[in-house]
Amino acid sequence: MGAGMVIEPLVVIVLLFGGTWINRSVGSSSTKSYNRRNSNDLGRAASFDSLESGYSSQSTKDGLLSPRSHSPQAPEDGWHKRQVGLLGLNFEVSSPNTIVFQDSLLSRLLRKFPFLVECWYWALVYWTYQLGRAFTAVTLKDDTVDVARRHALQLIVIEENLGIFWETLIQRRFLRHPLVMPWINWMYSFIHIPGTIAFLVWLYYYTTVRNRIDEAQPGKPKGAMSGSPAGPLLYQARRRTLAVCNLLAFVVFTLWPCMPPRLLSDTAVDGDEGDLARSYGFVDTVHGIKGSGSVWTENRFCNQYAAMPSLHFGYSLLIGLTLITIPLPQHHRHTILRTRLTRALRLELPSWRRLVCVILGFLYPFTILVAIVATANHFILDAVAGALVCALGWYFNGVLLNLLPLEDYFLCLVRIHKPEPSLLDVHEEECPTTESV
């Protein structure tokens, strides 16, 4: 790995601290609660945000979001109500109202740098997942490795029956291009985590920071909005989706360990099963003298038998779909070209910004898919499982909102009030329900 042992963690640290600075609050009133000037428009925006979140939030009678999602309440003896629910059953629980600690030193720090909360969430989710993988790695037994190899061979049989066992063909094609393969190795090793963090930094900026009406920013006067009208709820839903992806992936590879294709060529395995595994001719292009091994994957605490599902592809698909479907502000939806023909046919061509979103949203997961297969780190069915995990996280991430009461107790224990991004005043013409790709 060499310099990568220092450069990779440094890149992540720079992204997190850079994101904290970029998304800092520079307004004069960062503690404002939601602007409720127009409850009808706000209700429509909240409904869209709930749809984007993959979670149907409960609403109060005036059409505003319920306290379960965001709105801070005036303290009543230091307590407030949270709505929790599962499988259609909903009920209220009482939890500490941390707004009483809003003037503490740490609360003021978080109010100035609200992205620090997101850094904490990312670290909590990532390191919980990695510690789980580390535990399974250090407790692996020889029979577990044999089971993982057997599962990998089973996947090959399934793919052959489906007619999609293309991994060896794809890898051999890339191995014929020695100038291209190092780039493929690099993309597999170094894009996954930094790319995901960079995406979260940008999404927070575009859905939250650019919509702060009490701040004047470059290219945005005070009182205006220039970010996605989906608002903060879209960002929070995607962050929760990543957490659900990690949870589901941990359950799957713990119960069903699967060896990546690159390890099937192990020469130390005897018997017919070892001969069959080596017969496919997979090459480990990433981990080796001329490879591009990552500090995240080359350590004794990394579970090498967690190929199913592929979070490389699951994360990239989440990012790609978010880019493709993200609502754009009204002034960014102008068509790219208007001609007599388009006017006659009443065709609305997408804006160049929408085209960029669609192109990037397709290319990113496609590139990651090519990388994970060409480097023999995942089977195609691993990617399919990663897509399924992404879909489940996308649509059921709202279940994590049930943990908000526990978070309230934790924040009360450390005497911190977490800043809530304002659900801004959304005008009817900016409501994104009519947005088309």
C-alpha positions as CSV (number, residue, x, y, z in Angstrom):
1,M,0.0,0.0,0.0
2,G,2.9,2.4,0.8
3,A,1.8,6.0,0.7
4,G,-1.8,4.9,0.5
5,M,-1.8,4.1,4.2
6,V,-1.5,7.8,4.8
7,I,-3.1,9.4,1.8
8,E,-6.4,7.5,2.0
9,P,-7.3,8.4,5.6
10,L,-6.0,11.9,5.0
11,V,-8.4,12.3,2.0
12,V,-11.3,11.2,4.2
13,I,-10.3,13.6,7.0
14,V,-10.0,16.5,4.5
15,L,-13.5,15.7,3.0
16,L,-15.1,15.6,6.5
17,F,-13.4,18.8,7.7
18,G,-13.9,20.5,4.3
19,G,-17.6,19.5,4.4
20,T,-17.9,20.9,7.9
21,W,-16.5,24.2,6.8
22,I,-18.4,24.5,3.5
23,N,-21.7,23.7,5.2
24,R,-21.1,26.0,8.2
25,S,-23.8,28.4,9.3
26,V,-23.0,32.1,8.6
27,G,-26.5,33.5,9.2
28,S,-27.5,35.7,12.0
29,S,-30.3,33.4,13.2
30,S,-29.2,29.8,12.9
31,T,-31.5,28.7,15.7
32,K,-34.7,29.6,13.9
33,S,-37.4,27.0,13.8
34,Y,-39.4,26.4,10.6
35,N,-40.9,29.3,8.7
36,R,-44.6,28.7,8.7
37,R,-45.7,31.8,6.8
38,N,-47.7,29.7,4.3
39,S,-48.8,26.4,5.8
40,N,-50.5,25.2,2.6
41,D,-47.3,25.4,0.5
42,L,-45.3,24.0,3.4
43,G,-47.6,21.1,3.7
44,R,-47.2,20.3,0.0
45,A,-43.4,20.5,0.2
46,A,-43.5,18.3,3.3
47,S,-45.6,15.7,1.5
48,F,-43.0,15.6,-1.3
49,D,-40.1,15.4,1.1
50,S,-41.8,12.5,2.9
51,L,-42.2,10.7,-0.4
52,E,-38.6,11.3,-1.2
53,S,-37.6,10.1,2.2
54,G,-39.2,6.7,1.6
55,Y,-41.2,7.3,4.8
56,S,-44.8,8.4,5.2
57,S,-44.4,10.7,8.1
58,Q,-47.4,11.5,10.3
59,S,-48.7,15.0,10.0
60,T,-50.5,17.3,12.3
61,K,-54.0,18.7,11.5
62,D,-52.6,21.9,10.0
63,G,-50.6,19.9,7.4
64,L,-47.2,20.5,9.0
65,L,-44.7,17.8,9.7
66,S,-45.1,16.1,13.0
67,P,-42.5,16.3,15.8
68,R,-41.3,12.8,14.9
69,S,-39.5,14.1,11.9
70,H,-38.2,17.5,12.9
71,S,-40.0,20.3,14.5
72,P,-38.5,21.3,17.8
73,Q,-41.2,22.0,20.5
74,A,-41.2,24.3,23.4
75,P,-40.1,22.4,26.4
76,E,-42.9,21.1,28.8
77,D,-41.1,20.1,32.0
78,G,-38.1,19.2,29.8
79,W,-40.0,16.5,27.8
80,H,-41.7,16.2,24.4
81,K,-43.5,13.6,22.4
82,R,-42.0,11.5,19.6
83,Q,-44.1,9.3,17.3
84,V,-42.7,5.8,16.7
85,G,-44.2,3.0,14.6
86,L,-43.6,-0.3,12.9
87,L,-45.7,-2.4,10.6
88,G,-48.5,0.1,10.6
89,L,-48.6,0.5,14.4
90,N,-48.0,4.0,15.6
91,F,-47.8,5.4,19.2
92,E,-46.2,8.2,21.1
93,V,-43.4,8.1,23.5
94,S,-41.9,10.8,25.8
95,S,-38.3,11.7,25.5
96,P,-36.1,14.6,26.8
97,N,-36.5,17.9,24.9
98,T,-32.8,18.8,24.5
99,I,-33.7,22.4,23.3
100,V,-33.2,23.4,27.0
101,F,-29.4,22.8,26.3
102,Q,-29.3,25.0,23.1
103,D,-27.1,27.6,24.8
104,S,-24.5,25.2,25.9
105,L,-21.0,25.5,24.5
106,L,-21.2,22.3,22.4
107,S,-24.7,23.2,21.2
108,R,-23.5,26.6,19.9
109,L,-20.6,24.9,18.2
110,L,-22.9,22.5,16.4
111,R,-25.2,25.4,15.5
112,K,-22.2,27.1,13.8
113,F,-21.0,23.9,12.2
114,P,-24.1,21.6,11.8
115,F,-22.3,19.2,9.5
116,L,-20.4,18.0,12.6
117,V,-23.6,16.1,13.4
118,E,-23.4,14.4,10.0
119,C,-19.7,13.5,10.6
120,W,-20.8,11.9,13.8
121,Y,-23.6,9.9,12.1
122,W,-21.2,8.8,9.3
123,A,-18.6,7.7,11.8
124,L,-21.2,5.9,14.0
125,V,-22.6,4.0,11.0
126,Y,-19.3,3.2,9.3
127,W,-17.4,2.1,12.4
128,T,-20.3,0.1,13.8
129,Y,-20.3,-1.7,10.4
130,Q,-16.5,-2.1,10.3
131,L,-16.3,-3.3,13.9
132,G,-18.9,-5.9,13.0
133,R,-16.8,-7.0,10.1
134,A,-13.7,-7.1,12.2
135,F,-15.3,-9.3,14.8
136,T,-16.4,-11.8,12.1
137,A,-12.9,-11.6,10.6
138,V,-11.0,-12.4,13.8
139,T,-13.4,-15.2,14.7
140,L,-13.3,-16.9,11.3
141,K,-12.7,-20.7,11.4
142,D,-11.4,-23.0,8.7
143,D,-14.8,-24.4,8.1
144,T,-16.2,-20.9,7.6
145,V,-13.7,-20.4,4.8
146,D,-14.7,-23.7,3.2
147,V,-18.4,-22.7,3.4
148,A,-17.6,-19.3,1.8
149,R,-15.8,-21.0,-1.0
150,R,-18.7,-23.4,-1.5
151,H,-21.2,-20.5,-1.6
152,A,-19.1,-18.8,-4.3
153,L,-19.1,-21.9,-6.4
154,Q,-22.9,-22.1,-5.9
155,L,-23.2,-18.6,-7.2
156,I,-21.3,-19.5,-10.3
157,V,-23.7,-22.4,-11.0
158,I,-26.6,-20.1,-10.6
159,E,-25.1,-17.6,-12.9
160,E,-24.4,-20.3,-15.5
161,N,-28.0,-21.4,-15.4
162,L,-29.1,-17.8,-15.8
163,G,-26.7,-17.2,-18.6
164,I,-24.9,-14.3,-16.8
165,F,-21.6,-15.9,-15.8
166,W,-19.6,-13.2,-17.6
167,E,-17.0,-12.4,-14.9
168,T,-14.1,-14.3,-16.4
169,L,-14.8,-12.9,-19.9
170,I,-14.9,-9.4,-18.6
171,Q,-11.8,-9.7,-16.5
172,R,-9.8,-11.2,-19.4
173,R,-10.9,-8.4,-21.7
174,F,-9.5,-5.8,-19.2
175,L,-6.3,-7.8,-18.5
176,R,-5.4,-7.4,-22.2
177,H,-5.1,-3.6,-21.6
178,P,-2.3,-3.1,-19.1
179,L,-2.7,0.6,-19.2
180,V,-6.3,0.5,-18.3
181,M,-6.2,-2.1,-15.5
182,P,-4.4,0.0,-13.0
183,W,-7.1,2.6,-13.2
184,I,-9.7,0.0,-12.7
185,N,-7.9,-1.2,-9.6
186,W,-7.6,2.3,-8.3
187,M,-11.3,3.0,-8.8
188,Y,-12.2,-0.1,-6.9
189,S,-9.9,0.6,-4.0
190,F,-10.1,4.4,-3.5
191,I,-13.5,5.7,-4.9
192,H,-15.9,3.8,-2.6
193,I,-15.5,5.6,0.7
194,P,-14.2,9.0,-0.4
195,G,-16.8,9.1,-3.2
196,T,-19.6,8.4,-0.8
197,I,-18.5,11.1,1.7
198,A,-18.0,13.6,-1.1
199,F,-21.6,12.8,-2.2
200,L,-23.0,13.4,1.3
201,V,-21.1,16.7,1.6
202,W,-22.5,17.9,-1.7
203,L,-26.1,16.6,-1.0
204,Y,-26.2,18.4,2.3
205,Y,-25.0,21.6,0.7
206,Y,-27.5,21.4,-2.2
207,T,-30.5,20.4,-0.1
208,T,-29.9,22.3,3.1
209,V,-27.3,25.0,3.0
210,R,-28.4,26.6,-0.3
211,N,-31.9,26.8,1.1
212,R,-31.1,28.8,4.2
213,I,-33.2,31.9,3.7
214,D,-31.5,33.7,6.6
215,E,-28.1,33.6,5.0
216,A,-26.5,35.4,2.1
217,Q,-24.2,33.2,0.1
218,P,-22.2,33.5,-3.1
219,G,-24.8,33.7,-5.9
220,K,-27.7,33.6,-3.4
221,P,-29.0,36.8,-1.7
222,K,-30.5,36.6,1.8
223,G,-34.1,35.4,1.7
224,A,-33.7,33.4,-1.5
225,M,-33.4,29.6,-2.1
226,S,-31.2,28.1,-4.7
227,G,-30.9,24.5,-3.7
228,S,-33.1,21.5,-4.3
229,P,-36.7,22.1,-3.2
230,A,-36.7,18.6,-1.7
231,G,-35.0,20.1,1.3
232,P,-33.2,18.6,4.2
233,L,-35.5,15.6,4.4
234,L,-34.1,14.2,1.2
235,Y,-30.5,14.3,2.5
236,Q,-31.6,12.7,5.8
237,A,-33.4,9.9,4.0
238,R,-30.3,9.1,1.9
239,R,-28.1,9.1,5.0
240,R,-30.5,6.7,6.7
241,T,-30.5,4.6,3.6
242,L,-26.8,4.1,3.8
243,A,-27.2,3.0,7.4
244,V,-29.9,0.4,6.5
245,C,-27.7,-0.9,3.6
246,N,-24.9,-1.5,6.1
247,L,-27.3,-3.3,8.5
248,L,-28.7,-5.5,5.9
249,A,-25.3,-6.3,4.4
250,F,-23.9,-7.2,7.8
251,V,-26.8,-9.7,8.4
252,V,-26.4,-11.3,5.0
253,F,-22.6,-11.9,5.1
254,T,-22.7,-13.0,8.7
255,L,-25.4,-15.6,7.9
256,W,-24.2,-16.4,4.4
257,P,-20.4,-15.8,4.0
258,C,-19.3,-15.8,0.4
259,M,-15.8,-15.8,-1.0
260,P,-15.0,-13.2,-3.7
261,P,-13.9,-14.6,-7.1
262,R,-10.3,-13.5,-6.6
263,L,-9.8,-15.9,-3.7
264,L,-11.0,-18.9,-5.6
265,S,-7.6,-19.3,-7.2
266,D,-5.9,-20.1,-3.9
267,T,-3.2,-22.7,-4.6
268,A,-3.2,-24.0,-1.0
269,V,-6.6,-25.6,-1.3
270,D,-6.5,-29.3,-2.0
271,G,-9.1,-31.6,-3.4
272,D,-11.7,-31.5,-6.2
273,E,-13.3,-28.3,-4.8
274,G,-10.0,-26.5,-4.9
275,D,-9.3,-27.7,-8.4
276,L,-12.8,-26.6,-9.6
277,A,-12.3,-23.2,-8.0
278,R,-8.9,-22.6,-9.7
279,S,-10.2,-23.8,-13.0
280,Y,-12.1,-20.5,-13.6
281,G,-8.8,-18.6,-13.7
282,F,-9.7,-15.6,-11.7
283,V,-6.8,-13.1,-11.0
284,D,-6.5,-10.9,-8.0
285,T,-5.5,-7.7,-9.7
286,V,-5.9,-5.4,-6.7
287,H,-4.0,-7.1,-3.9
288,G,-0.5,-7.7,-4.9
289,I,2.9,-6.1,-5.8
290,K,1.5,-4.2,-8.8
291,G,-2.0,-3.8,-7.5
292,S,-3.7,-0.9,-5.8
293,G,-4.6,-2.3,-2.4
294,S,-6.5,-0.1,0.0
295,V,-5.9,0.5,3.6
296,W,-9.6,-0.2,4.1
297,T,-9.4,-3.8,2.7
298,E,-5.8,-4.9,3.5
299,N,-5.7,-5.4,7.2
300,R,-6.3,-8.3,9.5
301,F,-9.6,-7.0,10.7
302,C,-11.1,-7.0,7.2
303,N,-13.6,-9.8,6.5
304,Q,-12.5,-11.2,3.1
305,Y,-15.6,-13.3,2.9
306,A,-18.2,-10.5,2.8
307,A,-18.6,-10.3,-1.0
308,M,-22.4,-10.8,-0.8
309,P,-23.9,-8.2,-1.1
310,S,-21.7,-5.7,-2.9
311,L,-21.9,-2.4,-1.0
312,H,-19.6,-0.9,-3.5
313,F,-22.4,-1.2,-6.1
314,G,-25.2,-0.6,-3.6
315,Y,-23.7,2.7,-2.5
316,S,-23.0,3.7,-6.1
317,L,-26.5,2.9,-7.2
318,L,-27.9,4.9,-4.3
319,I,-25.8,7.9,-5.4
320,G,-26.6,7.4,-9.1
321,L,-30.4,7.2,-8.5
322,T,-30.3,10.3,-6.2
323,L,-28.5,12.3,-8.9
324,I,-30.9,11.2,-11.6
325,T,-34.1,11.9,-9.6
326,I,-33.1,14.9,-7.4
327,P,-35.6,17.8,-7.9
328,L,-34.0,20.9,-9.3
329,P,-35.0,24.5,-8.3
330,Q,-37.4,26.2,-10.7
331,H,-34.8,28.4,-12.3
332,H,-32.7,25.4,-13.2
333,R,-35.5,23.6,-15.1
334,H,-35.5,25.6,-18.2
335,T,-35.3,23.5,-21.4
336,I,-32.0,23.2,-23.1
337,L,-33.3,24.0,-26.6
338,R,-36.5,25.3,-28.0
339,T,-37.3,25.0,-31.7
340,R,-40.4,25.4,-33.8
341,L,-40.7,21.6,-33.9
342,T,-40.6,21.2,-30.1
343,R,-43.1,24.0,-29.7
344,A,-45.4,22.5,-32.2
345,L,-45.2,19.0,-30.6
346,R,-45.2,20.6,-27.1
347,L,-42.0,18.8,-26.2
348,E,-40.2,19.8,-23.0
349,L,-36.5,18.9,-23.3
350,P,-34.5,18.7,-20.1
351,S,-32.2,21.4,-19.0
352,W,-28.4,20.9,-19.3
353,R,-28.2,20.5,-15.5
354,R,-30.7,17.7,-15.6
355,L,-28.8,16.0,-18.4
356,V,-25.6,16.3,-16.3
357,C,-27.4,14.7,-13.4
358,V,-28.7,11.8,-15.6
359,I,-25.3,11.2,-17.2
360,L,-23.4,11.2,-13.9
361,G,-26.1,9.2,-12.2
362,F,-25.7,6.5,-14.8
363,L,-21.9,6.5,-15.3
364,Y,-21.0,6.3,-11.6
365,P,-22.7,3.0,-10.7
366,F,-21.9,1.6,-14.1
367,T,-18.2,2.4,-13.6
368,I,-18.2,0.8,-10.1
369,L,-20.0,-2.3,-11.5
370,V,-17.3,-2.7,-14.1
371,A,-14.6,-2.2,-11.5
372,I,-15.9,-4.8,-9.0
373,V,-16.3,-7.4,-11.7
374,A,-13.1,-6.7,-13.7
375,T,-11.0,-6.9,-10.5
376,A,-12.6,-10.2,-9.5
377,N,-13.8,-8.8,-6.2
378,H,-17.5,-9.5,-6.7
379,F,-19.8,-11.7,-8.8
380,I,-22.6,-10.1,-10.8
381,L,-25.1,-11.6,-8.4
382,D,-23.3,-9.8,-5.6
383,A,-24.1,-6.5,-7.4
384,V,-27.7,-7.7,-7.8
385,A,-27.9,-8.2,-4.1
386,G,-26.3,-4.8,-3.5
387,A,-29.0,-3.3,-5.7
388,L,-31.7,-5.1,-3.7
389,V,-30.2,-3.9,-0.4
390,C,-30.1,-0.3,-1.8
391,A,-33.8,-0.6,-2.8
392,L,-34.8,-1.9,0.7
393,G,-32.9,0.9,2.4
394,W,-34.3,3.5,0.0
395,Y,-38.0,2.5,0.7
396,F,-37.7,1.5,4.4
397,N,-35.1,3.8,5.8
398,G,-37.9,5.5,7.9
399,V,-37.7,2.7,10.4
400,L,-34.6,4.3,11.8
401,L,-36.7,7.3,12.9
402,N,-37.8,5.1,15.7
403,L,-34.4,5.6,17.2
404,L,-34.9,9.3,17.7
405,P,-36.1,8.9,21.3
406,L,-32.9,7.0,22.2
407,E,-31.0,9.8,20.6
408,D,-32.9,12.3,22.7
409,Y,-31.8,10.5,25.8
410,F,-28.2,10.3,24.7
411,L,-28.1,14.0,23.9
412,C,-29.7,14.8,27.2
413,L,-27.1,12.8,28.9
414,V,-24.3,14.8,27.3
415,R,-26.3,18.0,27.5
416,I,-26.2,18.9,23.8
417,H,-29.0,20.1,21.6
418,K,-28.7,19.0,18.0
419,P,-29.5,21.7,15.5
420,E,-32.4,21.0,13.1
421,P,-32.2,22.3,9.5
422,S,-35.1,24.7,8.8
423,L,-37.9,23.4,6.6
424,L,-37.9,26.5,4.5
425,D,-40.8,28.5,3.1
426,V,-41.5,26.8,-0.3
427,H,-43.6,28.7,-2.7
428,E,-46.1,27.0,-4.9
429,E,-44.3,27.5,-8.1
430,E,-41.2,25.9,-6.6
431,C,-43.0,22.8,-5.4
432,P,-41.2,20.0,-7.1
433,T,-44.1,17.6,-7.7
434,T,-44.3,18.7,-11.3
435,E,-40.6,18.2,-11.9
436,S,-39.9,15.9,-14.9
437,V,-36.7,14.3,-15.9
